[in-house]
Amino acid sequence: MREGLQFLPLVFGESEEFELPLERLEDERNGVRVVNMRVEGDQRRYLVAVPDSQVAEFVKKFREYQTDDTAKGKPKNEPLAAGTASIGSGDLADYWTEVGESLPAGDETFWWEVWLDEDARDEVEKESAEGVEEWFRRVAKTQSILLSDRAVSFPERVVVLAFASLDQWRAFPGLLRHLAEFRRANLVASEFTRLAPSSQAEFVEDLLERVRFADAQAPTVCLLDTGVNRGHPLLAPALASGDNQAYVSSWRTSDDTGHGTEMAGVALYGDLAKKLASDRRYQLRHRLEAVKVLPPSGKNEPPDYGPITVGGMAKAELRKPKRRRVFCMAVTADGGDLWWPTLWSAQIDQATAGGEEGERRLVVLAAGNVREEVGKNYPNENYLSSVEDPSQAWNALTVGAYTKLAWLDEDGLAGYRPVAEPGGLSPASRTSYCWSGSAWPYKPDVVFEGGNYAVNEQGFVTSSEDLELLTTQSSAEGDALLGTVRDTSAATALAARMAAQLMAEYPTFWPETIRGLMVHSADWTRQMRKEFPHSRRKERLRVYGMGVPNMARARRSASGYATMVVQGIIQPFRMEGSQGKSHEMHLHDLPLPRKVLQELGNTSVKMRVTLSYYIEPNPPRRGEVAKYQYASHGLRFSVKRPTESYEQMLKRLSRAAWSDGERLRRRRDESVVKDERHWELGPESVAVRGSVHSDYWRGTAAELADSALVGVYPVTGWWRYRRDASVVEQKTRYALVVSISTDSSNVDLVQAIQAEIAAQVPIASDIDIDIET
């Protein structure tokens, strides 16, 4: 195989305003191919391998855009040119696609995932008996680079693990010709599970020496599950004896099946493999609680899981009423309810909203798992399998599973490959894809790591510890301390852990704010966007929700990224005579540095807005008319449109601000200022779904400077149609999360916003309105 570099690696930065059409970048006939995609800040950057013979052709396309028109009078090659913000030459750093991690130091050695491009060979090479993997192994041997004996194959890619440094890759002859990506290899669970119990104990003792546990006042993850064996050395310091309870006092609090103990390890530590293999010190900022809601044997008779779940919450709260906690439950029930509310899901909605006592709660639920034939008809079986009861609850954070785990090193699984590609749906995770025609919220809300499965050429699917998360194992004295967990149970425990960490970091944030912040931080992986492109974004929401939450993004305010959080109380309706009417709208004047943004002009920026609140449920199934709606009320957000005045925005949202003549014209002509911004989802996808709404738009800094006003206003619900003023005129809470970001190095957004706050107090206006619904 020839080792000379016969192409030019070019990096295309995508425009903030227009998507870069990949079909215009690639030209398979002439050997032009997209190698990988990375995200820097909020910009997608595509690495494209352009053969030497095709460089002039690329130059010609951009020159024609400037000088020539099509027969229809449009600039030639406009989609390609308009979607391209920048072009630069690529180097080895552009092959590093590890999310949230910069390129390592040149002399740092570790295990790398080396993703090789099977389609990179030219015609001469394809006639050779030596494939890309064989070539790579041969050359690596001459460079004294240690390789795994195994490889994982995907369509167009083969992945090999290599222990090396960046300096060694820089000296590797011909590497860029066949390289697609570099990633840091994750340590697989079986590295620890196949150790003898005594060896596992040594790793556990080492970790305990490096961990500082949170104090008794810290927030907790309260597991509603099969109980927890708190005697485990990794769990005992974080789970007090009195905090380990059972719903029925006569039940043992110990874990009878092992599931609750497995959940506990993930809820406290995340994936244990990374921490056990590290030499870092860790400070935990949250603790554990557990209430056993499943009996030691058999099942609950009768299956009153609504009262049992709420009763389990009450058990924990009665012991520590003032403690901040997130309830975590992976117990689900299969049924044919689809999106329809059940007694169980409605009680969870009622409990989260506070019910009669008014105490809001954060509840994290699993979407449920495909139980039979997992992975055999992937992903179609997942699309046909509805999320399970009670995960259709509006106010709960419903968690599905995706996976990045794709490396198999387990004995006996030679010839197997992962079912799901990295970044795709975990093979057991359920979805709301089959809820066609329903106006119910998209579920799951977000997805976390849930592991993968393995399949061979005959289609036989099996589980593998290498494709699961390492966690604490419930065992007798002297047995193994470490095991694995997978599917939406693992994902739900990870979500609860993130929620508790945010509670510890932001002690004044409400439960609905924490939920909103997690949704706000989520994004879709490249594989999710590939599976469901923009034209199929509603289907993407039904499968993945808003994507994968990111802890760094949820807590981050950096020079090019700033987040603002508003917590407000609003009265949606008022009693007027014998009828309920819309009442308040809140207008928030965000402290955006308008002058700075105007000076930046056409600099690309992104604005994301998330609104989170809880509804009170009305579960009787009596139809979809307003007075019988499930939700007590709805809230929506609206951002001021560029060129729209304050008065125009008010008139757009409220009939109360119209004159009689304007109301007459409104019925004949849509006279409001149009929104030309490029919202990712758009109001048709977001505005009528559930009690958490999130969307973002990309545009210019000048447009953002004219978009600092955000309105929060009510839409109808069953509160409005009651005859009792004490019901109609109830108040409710909401959290509004707004972030702005830019790749420009010319402005420090955080510093500019802080200066704006110091100069003036942001305005929040409460306006009596009559909303057009």
N, C-alpha and C positions, 0 to 999 in steps of 0.2 A: 504494500500500500504506500503510495507516494506521501511524502511528509512536508512538502512545500506549501506555503500559504498562497492560494490562488484566488482569494476573494478579499473584499474590503468589508470589515464589520462597521456598519453605520448605526448610530443610535438616533431614532426618531422620537422626539418629544411630542406628545399629543396636545393639541390645542384645548384650552379650557372650554371653548364655545362649541366645537364640533368634534365628533368622534372620528378617529383615524380609521378609514376603511381598510381593513387588513387585506381584503381581496385586491386592493390597488397596490399594496406593498409587496405582496407575493407574486411570483411568476415562476411556477414550477417548471414550465417548459424550458425556461432559460436559466434555471438553477437559483433564482432569487427566493430566499426563504426567511420567514420570521423564526428566529432562534429562541427568544424568550421575551417575557414582559416583566418589568419591575415597576414598583411604585415608589417614587421619591416625593415626599410631601403628599400632595394630592394630584400629582401628575403621573400619568402612565407613560413609560418609556419603553419602546420596542427596539430590541437589538435585531438587526436585519443583516444577513450575510449576502453581499452583492458580489457575484463573480466579477473579476477584472473586466471582462468583456462587456458587462452590463452597466458599469459606472456611468459611461457617457450617455446611456439611454435614460438613466435617472436624471441627470443634469438637463437633458432635453425636455423631460416632462415638466420640470419646474420653469424652464425658460418659456415653453409654450403657454403655460398658465399666465405669464406676464404679457405675452405678445399676441397670442392667437385666440380666436373665438370658435365655438362650435357652430354648426348650422343653425342652432336655435338662439345664437347670440350670447351664449354663456362662455366664460373663460374655459379653455381646454384644461382637462385634468383638475377641475375645481375641487372635487371631493378630497383628493389626495393633498393638494396644496393647502386648502382651508383647514384640514384636520391636523396639519403639521405645524407645530409651534417652533421647533428647532431641529437641526440636523447636526450631528457631530460624529467624529470617528470613535469607534469603540476600542476598548482595551480589556485586559483580563478582569478588571473590576466590574465591568458591565455584565459578566457572567455570574456574579454573586447575587442570588435572588432570595437570600434569607430575609424574611420580613422583620423589620424593626431592629436589624443588627448590621452595623457597619462592617466593611471589609476588615478581616483580622490582620494583625501585624505580620510582617513578612516572615519572621522566624518562629511564629507560633505553630506548633504541630498538634493536630487532632485528627479525628476521623471525619472525612469529607464524603458527602454524596456527590459522585461525579456522574452527571447526566449527559450521556453521549447521544449524538444525533445519528440515527441509523440511515436517514435519508440524505446525509451529507456527501455520500460517495458519488463520484462521477461514473461515467459509463465504463471507463477502463478499470476502475476499482471494483465495480460490481461484477465484472467478469472474473475477478480474483477470488480464490477460495477463502482468503482471509477476511473475516468480517471486522466490524468496528471494535467489538469487544476483544477479539483476538489481537488485533493491532495494538489496542490500548494496553493489554496485559504484557505484550512483548516489549513495548517501549518502556513501560513502567519498571520492568525488571532491570533494564539497562540503567535506569535512574535511581535504583535502590529504593523504590517506593513500595511499601507493604500494601497488598490488596487483599480483600476478602475473597475466599474461594467461590463465593456465590454472587449472583447477579439477579436483578429484577427487570423484567421486560414489560414495556408498554407499547402501544402502537407508536411507532416512529422513534422510540427512546429505549435505551438500555442503561441501567443504573448500577454502578459498581462502587463499593466503599473503599476508600483509600486513606491510609495514615500518612499525612504529608504536611508540608508547610506551603504558604503562598510562594515563597522563594523557589521551592522545588517546582511548582507549577510554571513559574515564569521561565524556568530553564528546560521545560518539557518540550521536545521538538515536535512541531506539527499539531500541537494540542488544539489550537483554536479552530483548526479545520473541522474537527469532529465534536468539539465541546458544545453543549447546549446550555447547561446550568451547573453552578456549584451551590451546594447547601451544606450546612453543618449536620452531620448525622446524629440522630437521636439514639440514645442508648436503649436497646430493646429490653422489655420486662424479663425475658427469659434469662438474661445475664444474671439476674438475682434469684428468680424462682427456682432455677436448677441447682442453686447452691445448697449445701447441707444446712440444716437449721442452725448449727453452731456458727457457720460462716455468715449466715444472714444476721444472726445476733450481733456479730462484730460490726457489721455495717450499721445496724440500728443503734448500737452504743456510740459509735462515732458521730452519727447525726445528732443524737441527744446531747452530746457535748458541745455541738455547734448551734443549738437552737435555744432561744430565749422565748418562753411562753408568755402569753398575754395575761394580765392580771384579772381578777374576778369581776371587775367592772366593765370589761371589754364586751363588744357585741358578740353574739353567738350565731352559729348555724344550728338550728333546732331540727333534728332529723325525725321525721314521722315515718317510721319504718319497722323493721323486725327487731329493734333493740340493738344495743352496742355492747360488746365485751370490753369494758373499760379497763380490764386488767392488762390490755396490750400496752407495752412500755411506751409506744409512740402516742397513745391516746390518753392514758391516765393523767398526765400533767395538764391536759386541756379539758377534761371532762370530770367535774366533781361528782362524787358519789350521789349527792342529793339531786343533781341535774340529770341523772339517768333514771327515768321513770317509765311506768307502764300505764296505759289507759285504764286497764282493769287492775285494781290493786293486788289481786291474788296471782296475777301473772308474774313470772320471773322477768327481771329487766334484762337478763343476758340475751345474747343473740342466738336464736335457735337455728338459723339457716346460713348465717354468715353475711347476708346481704347488707344489713345495717352497718356492720363493722367495716365492710369494704367501702361503703359510701362515706363513712366517717373519715377514713384516711385521705380520700380525695378532697372532701370538704375542708379538711384542715391543711393539707400540704400541697394539693394539686397532684401532679404525676410524681410519685416518690422516686422514680429512677433518676431523675435529674438531680435531686437533692442528695441522694445517697452516693452518687458518683462524684459529687462536687466536694471541694474543701472550703466552701464559703460558710460564713456564719449567717444565721437567719433570725430575724425578730418577728414572731407571730403577733398579730394585732387583733386576732379574734379567737374565740373559744368554741366549744361544742356543748350542745344539749341534746338529749334524745328522749323521745316518748314513744314507747312501743305501741303500735296501733294494730299489729297483726298478732293473733294468738299463737302460743307455743306450738300448737299442732292444729291441723284442719284450717277452718276459716271462720270468720265472724258470722254468727247466726243470731238474729237476722243480719243481713249485710248492710247495716245502717252506716255506710261509710261517710255520709255527710255529717251526722252527729258525732261519729267517732273522730273524724278529722278535727272538727271544731272543738270537741271535748279534749283532744290531745293538745291543741293549742292552749286551751284554758289551763290545763295541768301545768304547763311550763310557766304561764303568766302568773298564776296564783303563787308559785314559789318565788319568782323574782319579777314583780309587777313593773318595775322601772327599767328593766334591762332591755336594751335594743337587740332585736333578733330578726333573723330571716328564717322563715319556715321552709323546709326543703322536703318534698315528697315525690318519690318515684313510683308510688303505688298507683296503678291504673286498672281500669276494668274494660274489657272488650264489650262492645254492644253496637246496636244499630242506630244510635242517637245522632251520629255525625255531629253537626253543629248545634243541634237543639239543646237547650238548657235542661239539665237534670237536677234532681234534688241535691246531688253531691256538688255539681259545679255551681249551682245557685247559692248554696250555703257558703262555699268558698268566696264567691263574689260578695256576699253579705258580710262575711267575716273580715275581708280585706277592707271593705268600705267603712267598717266600724260598727255596723248594726246599731242597736239601741245605745250602747255605751260610748260610741263615737271614737274608739281607738283604732286607728288605721294600722294595717299589717302588710308586710311584704311576704308573699307566698310564691315560691318557685316550684313549678310542676313539670314532670316529664311528659313528653308528647306520647310516650308509649312505644312499644317495640312490635315489629313483625315477628310472630312467634313460630310460624311454620314455614318451611322452605326458604329460610333466610338466604338471600343472595342468589337464589336460583333463577329468579325472573327479575333481576335488578336492572334498572331502577323502577320498572313498570309496576312491580308488586308494591313498592313503597308509595307510588302515586295512587294506587287503588286502595291502600290501607289508611283509613281515616285515623287521625289522632284520637286517643282513647279518653273516655270519661275519667276524671273531670277536667282534662286539659283544655276544653273549649271555654273555660271560664274567662270572662273579659278582663278582670282585674289582676289575675295571676300572670306572672312572667312564665310563659310556656316555652320549654326548651327542647329543641330537637338536637340531632347529632350529625356532625360532619366528621371528616377525618383527614389528617395529614400523614397517618401511619401507613407505610407502604413497604417497609424493609422486613424480609423474612429470613431468619437464620435458624429456624427451629428444626431439630432433628426429625426426620421422617416426612418432611414436607418438600422434598426435592421435586421439582416439576410443578409446584403450585405458584400462583401469582395472586396479588391482592384483587379482591372483587372491585373495590372502588378506587378510582384514581385520586391522587392527593388533591385535597381541596374540594372534593365532592361529597355527596351524601353518604353517611355511614349506612351500611347495608340493612340495618335493622330499624332505622328511624322512620316513624310514620309522618304523614303530611296532611294538609287539607286540600291537596290537589283535586280530589274528587268532589269538593263542595261546589260544584258548578251551579251558578244561578243563585247562590246564597250571598246575602249582604252581611253575614257574620264576620267577625274579625279574622284576619289572616293568622293562621297558627301553623307552626310554632312562631313565637315572636323573634327568637334568636336561636342560633345553634352553637354548640361547643363540641370539643373533641369527644367522640364516642367510640373510636376504634374502628377496625376493619375486619374482614374475613378473608379466607384464602380459598381459591378455586383451582382445580386442575383442568387438563384438556378435556376430560370426560364430563366436566360440569359438576363434579362432586364438590360441595362447599363444606368447609370445616372452620372452626375457630382456631386461633393461634395466639398464644401468650405474647408473641412478638408484636402483635397488632392490637394489643390491649394496654390499659394503663396499670402501672404497678401501684399497689396499695397495701393497706394493712389487712391481715387475714385473721379470721376468727379461728383459733385452734387451741387444742389442749396443751398443757405444759410440756415443753420439750419438742413440740412440733414446729413446723415452719411458721414464721412470723409474717411472711410476705406472700401476696397472691396478686391476682389481676381482677379488673372489673372493666366492663365495656357497655356499649349501647347507650340508651338515653339515661340510664341510671348514672353512669360516669359523667355524662354531659351535664345533668342536673346538679350533681354535687359540685362540679366546677363552677357552674353559674352561681350557686349559693355562696361559694367561697368568695367569688368576686364581689357579690353584693355585700357580704360582711366586711370585706376589706374596705369598700367604699364607705360603709357606715362608720368604720373606725376613723377613716380619714376626714370625713365630713359629718361631724356629730350633730349638726343642726339641720341636716337634710331629712325631709320626710320620706316615708317608704315609697310614695309615688314618685318622688324626685330621684331616688336611687334607681328605681325601675327605668325612669326616663333617661337617666344618664347612661345606663347600660345599653339601651336601645340606640341612643344617640351615638355611642362609640362604635357601633357595629358597622361592618361593611362586608361585601361579598368577595369571595376569592375569585381568582382568574377562572378556575374551573366552573364555578357557579355562573359567572357571566357568559362563559363559553356555552354552557348548557342552555341557559336562558338569556339570550341577548336582549337588548333594550326593547325590542318589539314584543317580547314575551315576558316583560317584567312582572306582570300580575301573576303568572305561573311561578316565577322565581320567588315571589312573596309567599305563595302557598306552600312552597317546598322548604325554603330557607329563612322565611321571615326577613328581617333586615340584615341577616348575615351573622358574622362572627364578632362579638364584642371584643374590644381591645382595651386592656387595663391602662396602658400608657396613654392612649387617646382620651380615655374617660377622665383621667386625673391631670391631663397635660394642659399647661399654658406655656408656650415657648415663644420665641421671637416671631415666628411666622404663623403661630396658631394661638388663638385666644378663645376661651369659653366663658360665657356669662350665664348665670342661673338666676331665675326669678321665681320665687314662691309667692303665690297670691291666693286670696280668698274672694270668691265672686258669688253673687246671688243671681242665678240665671233667669228666674221668673218672678213676677209680682202678681198679686191678685187685683184685678180691676173689675169691680162689680162682682159678678158670679163667674168670671172667666180668668184663666191664667194668661199672662202676656209675657213676652220677652222683656227682660229688665236691664241688666248691665252689660256693657262691653268695656274691657280694659285695654287701654292703649299704652304701650311701653315704648318710650323714646330711648333707644339703646345709646349708650355713651360711645358711639363710633367716632373716631377722629376724622370728621368730614373733610377738613382742610387738607390733611395728609392724604386721604384717599383721592380727593379731587386732583391733587398734584401728581398722583401716580397714574391718573388717566386710564389708559387702556391696559394697564397691568392686570393679569388674570387673577381672580380671587374666587373663593368658594364660600358660600353661606349655607349653614345647615341649621334647621329649626326642628325641635322636638317638643311636643306638648303631651304631658302625662297627667292623668287624673283618674279617680275611681268613680264608678257609677253604683247606684243601688239597684239590685235586680228585681224584676217582676216576671217570675218564671212561668206562670200559667200560659199554656199555648192557646191563644185566642185570636191569632191572626197578626198581620203586620201593620194594622192601622195605628195611628199615632198614640191614641189613648191606651192601647194594649202593648206598646213597645216594651222590650225587655229592659232597656236602659232608662234610668230615672231622668237623665238629661244627657246632652252631648255638648262638648266644647270644640271649637275649631280655632286655628290660628290663620292669620292673613298678614302678609308682609307688604308694606307700602311699595307700590310699583314705581319704577323710575319715571319721572316726569309727572307723576300723579301728585296733586296737592293734598294737604291734610283734609280739606273740605271734600275733595273728590273721593278720597278713601272712605271718609265717614258716610258719604252718600251711597257709595258702592255697597257698604255693609248694612246700612240702616235706613229704613223708610222714614224714620222720625226726622231725619235731616233733610228730607225732600220737601220742596214746595208743591202745591197742588198741581201746578203746570208740569213740574218735573215728573211727578208720579204718572201723569197722563202720557208724557213722552216716553217714559221708561217702558210702558206696555207696548209702544210702537217701535222703539228703536233702542238698541243697546248702546248707550252713549258714554259708557265708562271707559277709562283708559285701559287699553289692552296690556296684558302682561307678556312681554316679549322674551322674558328670561327663560333659560333652559332648565326647568325643574326636572330632576331625575325621574320622579314617579308621576307627578301631576295630581291635581285635585281629584280626578276621576278614580285614582287608585287609593288615595289616602283619606279623603274627606269624610267618607261614610263608614269607616271601619274601626270599630272598637273604641278603646279609651286611651290609646297611646298612638300619636300620629307623628311621623318623622319624614322629612324630605329635605333635599338640598338643591341649590342651583349654582351654576357657574356663570360668571360674567366678568365685567371689568370693575376696577376699583371705583371708577366714576359712578357706575350703576349702584354699587354697594353704598356709596356715600349718600345716595338718594333713597336708600331702602332701610333707614334706621328705625322706622316706626313699625312695631309689630302689634297687631290687634288680637285679643283673645275674646271670643264672643260665643254665646250659647246657641244651640239648635234644640229642636223640640225633644221631649221625652215625657214619660208618664207623670212626672211631678206636675207638669203644666196643666194636666187635665183633671186633677183632683179638685174637689169642691172645698177642701179644707185649706185655709190660708197657711196654717202651720206646716203643711206639706209643700204647697206651691212655693212658698217664700223661703225655703231652706237655702243655706249657703253651702258652698263646696270649695275644696282646695284644688289647686293645680300647680304644676311645675312647668316652667318654660325654660328650655335649654337652647341657647343660641351660640354657635361657634362660627368664627370667620378665620380663613387661612389663606395664605399666599406663598408661592415659591420665591417671591422677590426677596433679595437680600438687602433691598434699599430701605426697608422699614421694619421696625420692631413693634409689632401690633400690640403686645402687652404693655409696653412702655407708653405707647401713644394713647391707649385706652385709659391707663392709669392717669395720665396727664389730663385727659378729657374729664374724668371723674372728679379730679381735684379742682378743675375749672368751673364745673357746674354740676348740680345735682340732677340726675336723670329724672325725667317726668313719667309718672304712671297715672293716667287719667281714668277715672271711673265715670262712664257716661250712660245715662238712661236712654234706652233705645227700643226700637221695635224692629227686630231683625227680620229680614226677608227670608223665609224658609220655604 
